[in-house]
Amino acid sequence: MAYFDNKILCFMLNVSLYCHDIMFSSPVFYNNVVYLGGGLSVRKLISFDLQPGMVTAEPIFSHDGRQVLVPAGSQLTEQVIRKIQNWDIPFIMVAEALEAEFLPTPVANDPVLEILPEIMAKKSIDFSSNLEETLFNITNFFEAVRSGGAFEADECRKIAAKVARHLVTPSEAINKLLFRVTVTRERDYLERHSVSVASLSGMLASWMELPPAVIEEVVFAGLIHDIGKIKMPRSLITDDNPTPERQEMLRQHVLLAYELLKDVPRLPPNVLAAITQHHEYCDGSGYPLALSGNRIGQYARLVTVANRLCHIVEGSGGLNPFNMVETVKSEMFTRLDPTVCDTFVRRINDYLMNNPVKLNDGRKAKVVFLPTINPTCPVLEAEDGRFIDLTKTHEVAIVGLTF
């Protein structure tokens, strides 16, 4: 990718952005890069990665949003970069000219967005955008700590605060992080899992009507619950089928997290407790201290359920949300906190109604009724208009969702 230190790139950028505006086209977003077409892209960089000669793709505003500090299309100099860093601007959008081999393959539009009302589609896009930005920020944060940098609690808390503001909306969190997630053990698996647990922890805390300050701290705990794993080899973290010996090695991440965080200033005690207790279970079967009952803190109980939900999704080839609910119900009086689980089971039903599902006989159907006593066996309407009551028909079963 080439950066140009002349006005050609600035002109190309303005023309490309203008054309996208008048054509109502959506730029392609992939891997923290917005591809505008015409050989141009916009990349998000942290301020300390800026280099002289780069061109700003968007105006840089003051923290109160009232003053343009650097206009869009400005060529950065060493002096301007120093000012940006002194202004504590976390990241900047810069324009790039792409060489041919770097041009991306166009990504198909999400068909789900095409059938949503405009306001819901915007909500979905905003959630996805904030999710990608959070992944970018937490990846950089984890990488800095992995490389030996200090754990800056205030910096991480800012990331968590943004999750609490933008990524705990139930409709989007459920659809994006539970119902429509594609799980792979890629290089960024730890970061994606951490953000998912943070978001779902905040959603559960919100459903339990906890105070906003508590919700934010629960999200903070969920975001760094697995931070001990950054001290482990990536091959161990991404192992789909670890041996008993490697499982025991993985368990050490809780102790590694405690060693990393125990002396960090301004880290709330409840957050540290949740990180060290998120593998403790109410029946005393967890680790590292085999705590049980009320000896496990409230934050940990929430993060544990969110973590379990993510692991259910990650361990299933194609998600069957009714199996997920059944699993949670089966563990709510043993390993998991019953109050948190009951809240989840009751509230998730609102998002199961009218969902399209796949059946074991190859048919597709829609959920039209959820029995109060046994919501995991709903009444379905098949594509041919026939109704199927799963409480009475045992030959037919839901095998997953379809979109």
SULCORQUI-V937405 format. One record per backbone hydrogen bond with DSSP energy under -0.5 kcal/mol. CO is the residue of the C=O (numbers start at 1). NH is the residue of the N-H. E is the energy in kcal/mol with one decimal. If there is no record, write none. Layout:
{{CO & NH & E} {CO & NH & E}}
This chain:
{{2 & 97 & -2.0} {6 & 10 & -0.6} {7 & 11 & -2.3} {8 & 12 & -2.8} {9 & 13 & -2.7} {10 & 14 & -2.2} {11 & 15 & -2.3} {12 & 16 & -2.6} {13 & 17 & -2.7} {14 & 18 & -2.1} {15 & 19 & -2.6} {16 & 20 & -2.1} {17 & 21 & -1.9} {18 & 22 & -2.3} {19 & 23 & -1.7} {20 & 24 & -0.7} {20 & 25 & -1.6} {21 & 24 & -0.7} {25 & 27 & -0.5} {28 & 30 & -0.5} {28 & 35 & -3.3} {30 & 33 & -1.4} {32 & 44 & -1.6} {33 & 30 & -2.8} {33 & 35 & -0.6} {34 & 36 & -0.6} {34 & 42 & -3.1} {35 & 28 & -1.8} {37 & 40 & -1.1} {39 & 98 & -3.2} {40 & 36 & -1.6} {40 & 37 & -1.0} {41 & 96 & -2.7} {42 & 34 & -3.4} {43 & 45 & -0.6} {43 & 94 & -2.8} {45 & 92 & -3.3} {46 & 49 & -2.3} {47 & 50 & -1.2} {51 & 54 & -1.8} {54 & 76 & -3.5} {55 & 95 & -3.0} {56 & 73 & -3.3} {59 & 61 & -0.6} {60 & 69 & -3.2} {60 & 70 & -1.4} {62 & 65 & -2.0} {67 & 62 & -2.3} {67 & 69 & -0.8} {70 & 60 & -3.0} {71 & 74 & -1.1} {74 & 56 & -2.4} {74 & 76 & -0.5} {76 & 53 & -2.9} {77 & 81 & -2.6} {78 & 82 & -2.1} {79 & 83 & -1.8} {80 & 84 & -2.4} {81 & 85 & -2.3} {82 & 86 & -2.3} {83 & 87 & -2.1} {84 & 89 & -1.8} {85 & 88 & -1.1} {88 & 90 & -0.6} {90 & 47 & -1.6} {92 & 45 & -3.0} {92 & 94 & -0.6} {93 & 57 & -3.0} {93 & 58 & -0.8} {94 & 43 & -2.8} {95 & 55 & -0.6} {96 & 41 & -2.2} {96 & 98 & -0.6} {97 & 2 & -2.0} {99 & 102 & -2.0} {100 & 103 & -1.4} {109 & 111 & -0.6} {110 & 113 & -0.9} {110 & 114 & -1.0} {111 & 115 & -0.7} {112 & 115 & -0.9} {113 & 116 & -0.9} {117 & 121 & -2.7} {118 & 122 & -2.4} {119 & 123 & -1.7} {120 & 124 & -2.3} {121 & 125 & -2.5} {122 & 126 & -2.9} {123 & 127 & -2.1} {124 & 128 & -2.3} {125 & 129 & -2.6} {126 & 130 & -2.7} {127 & 131 & -2.4} {128 & 132 & -2.4} {129 & 133 & -2.2} {130 & 134 & -2.4} {131 & 135 & -2.4} {132 & 136 & -2.2} {133 & 137 & -2.4} {134 & 138 & -3.0} {135 & 139 & -2.1} {136 & 140 & -1.9} {137 & 141 & -2.2} {138 & 142 & -2.9} {139 & 143 & -2.4} {140 & 144 & -2.0} {141 & 145 & -2.0} {142 & 146 & -3.1} {143 & 147 & -1.7} {144 & 149 & -2.5} {145 & 148 & -1.7} {150 & 152 & -0.9} {151 & 153 & -1.0} {152 & 156 & -2.2} {153 & 157 & -2.5} {154 & 158 & -1.5} {155 & 159 & -1.3} {156 & 160 & -2.3} {157 & 161 & -2.4} {158 & 162 & -1.6} {159 & 163 & -1.8} {160 & 164 & -2.5} {161 & 165 & -1.6} {162 & 166 & -2.4} {163 & 167 & -2.9} {169 & 173 & -3.1} {170 & 174 & -2.8} {171 & 175 & -1.7} {172 & 176 & -3.1} {173 & 177 & -2.2} {174 & 178 & -1.7} {174 & 179 & -3.1} {175 & 180 & -1.9} {181 & 183 & -0.6} {182 & 184 & -0.5} {184 & 186 & -1.7} {186 & 189 & -2.0} {188 & 192 & -2.4} {189 & 193 & -2.9} {190 & 194 & -2.3} {191 & 195 & -2.2} {192 & 196 & -2.2} {193 & 197 & -2.5} {194 & 198 & -2.2} {195 & 199 & -2.6} {196 & 200 & -2.7} {197 & 201 & -2.4} {198 & 202 & -2.2} {199 & 203 & -2.1} {200 & 204 & -2.5} {201 & 205 & -2.4} {202 & 206 & -2.3} {203 & 207 & -2.5} {204 & 208 & -1.6} {205 & 210 & -2.1} {206 & 209 & -1.8} {211 & 214 & -0.5} {211 & 215 & -2.4} {212 & 216 & -2.4} {213 & 217 & -1.6} {214 & 218 & -2.6} {215 & 219 & -2.5} {216 & 220 & -2.2} {217 & 221 & -2.4} {218 & 222 & -2.5} {219 & 223 & -2.4} {220 & 224 & -1.3} {222 & 225 & -0.7} {224 & 227 & -1.7} {226 & 229 & -2.4} {227 & 230 & -1.7} {228 & 231 & -1.4} {229 & 232 & -1.9} {233 & 236 & -1.0} {233 & 237 & -1.6} {234 & 238 & -2.3} {236 & 239 & -1.0} {238 & 240 & -0.5} {239 & 242 & -0.5} {243 & 247 & -2.7} {244 & 248 & -1.9} {245 & 249 & -1.7} {246 & 250 & -2.4} {247 & 251 & -1.8} {248 & 252 & -0.6} {249 & 252 & -1.1} {250 & 253 & -2.1} {251 & 254 & -1.3} {252 & 256 & -2.5} {253 & 257 & -2.1} {254 & 258 & -2.0} {255 & 259 & -2.3} {256 & 260 & -1.9} {257 & 261 & -2.1} {258 & 262 & -2.3} {261 & 264 & -1.9} {264 & 267 & -1.0} {266 & 268 & -0.7} {268 & 271 & -0.7} {268 & 272 & -1.9} {269 & 273 & -2.6} {270 & 274 & -1.9} {271 & 275 & -2.0} {272 & 276 & -1.9} {273 & 277 & -1.2} {274 & 278 & -0.8} {277 & 280 & -2.4} {279 & 287 & -1.7} {281 & 284 & -2.5} {282 & 293 & -1.6} {292 & 295 & -1.9} {293 & 296 & -1.6} {297 & 301 & -1.9} {298 & 302 & -1.9} {299 & 303 & -2.5} {300 & 304 & -2.7} {301 & 305 & -1.6} {302 & 306 & -2.3} {303 & 307 & -2.9} {304 & 308 & -2.2} {305 & 309 & -2.5} {306 & 310 & -2.1} {307 & 311 & -2.1} {308 & 312 & -2.2} {309 & 313 & -2.0} {310 & 314 & -2.9} {311 & 315 & -1.6} {313 & 316 & -1.4} {319 & 321 & -0.6} {319 & 401 & -1.2} {320 & 323 & -0.9} {320 & 324 & -1.8} {321 & 325 & -2.4} {322 & 326 & -2.1} {323 & 327 & -2.6} {324 & 328 & -2.4} {325 & 329 & -2.6} {326 & 330 & -2.0} {327 & 331 & -1.1} {328 & 331 & -0.6} {328 & 332 & -0.8} {329 & 332 & -0.6} {331 & 334 & -1.1} {331 & 336 & -2.7} {335 & 282 & -2.7} {337 & 341 & -2.4} {338 & 342 & -2.7} {339 & 343 & -2.0} {340 & 344 & -2.2} {341 & 345 & -2.9} {342 & 346 & -2.3} {343 & 347 & -2.2} {344 & 348 & -2.8} {345 & 349 & -0.8} {347 & 350 & -1.1} {348 & 351 & -1.5} {348 & 352 & -0.5} {349 & 352 & -1.0} {349 & 353 & -1.3} {352 & 355 & -1.8} {355 & 367 & -1.9} {356 & 402 & -1.8} {357 & 365 & -2.2} {358 & 399 & -2.7} {358 & 400 & -1.0} {359 & 362 & -1.9} {363 & 359 & -2.5} {364 & 383 & -1.4} {365 & 357 & -2.8} {366 & 381 & -2.5} {367 & 354 & -2.3} {369 & 371 & -0.5} {369 & 379 & -2.7} {374 & 377 & -1.8} {378 & 390 & -1.9} {379 & 368 & -2.6} {379 & 369 & -1.5} {380 & 382 & -0.5} {380 & 388 & -2.7} {381 & 366 & -1.8} {382 & 385 & -2.1} {386 & 382 & -3.2} {388 & 380 & -3.1} {388 & 390 & -0.8} {389 & 392 & -1.6} {389 & 393 & -1.9} {392 & 394 & -0.7} {397 & 360 & -2.2} {400 & 358 & -3.1}}
